[in-house]
Amino acid sequence: MIAFLITACVILSAGLVVTLIKLILVKKDFQKIGEKLMEITSIETNTGLRTETFDEDISRLIEGINDMLQNNRQNYLEVQRMEVALKRAITNISHDLRTPLTSAKGYLQMAENDNLDRETQLRYLSIIHGRLDALTVLMDNLFAFSRAIEGDITLQRVNICNLLRDTLVDNFAEIESKGFTVETDIPDAPIYCICDENALKRVVQNLITNAVVHGKSYLRVQISGTTIKIANKADDINHVDTNEIFERFYTADASRTGKRTGLGLAIVKELTEKMGGNISTSKVEGMLEICVHLPLVN
């Protein structure tokens, strides 16, 4: 009996010692975790927390904290990216508003000169109208972009083949005036998708306009399943960043001499995603192809 009690006491003492050691290690681990957490939150670093114990609960806690830290880093980087984009957008809007206004004002002052002949005055007035038209395009795109972000989408069953043909007809005069050769591959049989008809018309309209303005001589329009593919040739295709072309106010021309707002493709992306679709781009043999992937009808 005495031997049994001695054995029990030894086992109990060993257990207490192990538990005490474990508690000491856990306490030290928590101290290190606290110090490391304060260090991580005070500086920009990708370092995560680590634990030297084998306690499963502590390991899960550390894993959760590391996930939270990673999410916070990603959110912080996204906020920084948005701040840069906002500053760039404000700069671009200011430039796009100021340039035609300054030009129009200058030509207006010259047109008011009583010594000018009628032909020169009319030429100046025509230039002023052109500058004001550029402002109108900018304001229309800003309004369209705000509607794309905040507006409601009404999803319905739409025959995208008819919609694409109708939009091409509506833009035929502009396409023809630019001397484009157009290749189409639109099935005669209807293909239905779930989308907002007006929003999809705007998407296709913007893609065609973008292709005609920035492209050269050739335009290809196709439908594959519920994917609309619009491709065009372009001399400066290597300068186009397919990762950024859908960013608001993006333009491949850093000097913005193309007199475009950079909102057209941003509207395409916003509207497509609102309809449950997505966008992809590719550059092949001097062609820029933009694909609008739309949801299938159930």
SULURFEN-V44355 format. One record per run of one state. SS is the DSSP state (@ for helix, = for strand, . for the rest). FROM is the first residue (numbers start at 1). TO is the last residue. If there is no record, write none. Layout:
ss->SS from->FROM to->TO
ss->SS from->FROM to->TO
//
This chain:
ss->. from->1 to->1
ss->@ from->2 to->42
ss->. from->43 to->55
ss->@ from->56 to->111
ss->. from->112 to->117
ss->@ from->118 to->150
ss->. from->151 to->155
ss->= from->156 to->159
ss->@ from->160 to->170
ss->. from->171 to->171
ss->@ from->172 to->177
ss->. from->178 to->180
ss->= from->181 to->185
ss->. from->186 to->191
ss->= from->192 to->195
ss->. from->196 to->196
ss->@ from->197 to->214
ss->. from->215 to->217
ss->= from->218 to->224
ss->. from->225 to->226
ss->= from->227 to->233
ss->. from->234 to->236
ss->@ from->237 to->239
ss->. from->240 to->263
ss->@ from->264 to->274
ss->. from->275 to->277
ss->= from->278 to->284
ss->. from->285 to->286
ss->= from->287 to->293
ss->. from->294 to->295
ss->= from->296 to->296
ss->. from->297 to->298
//
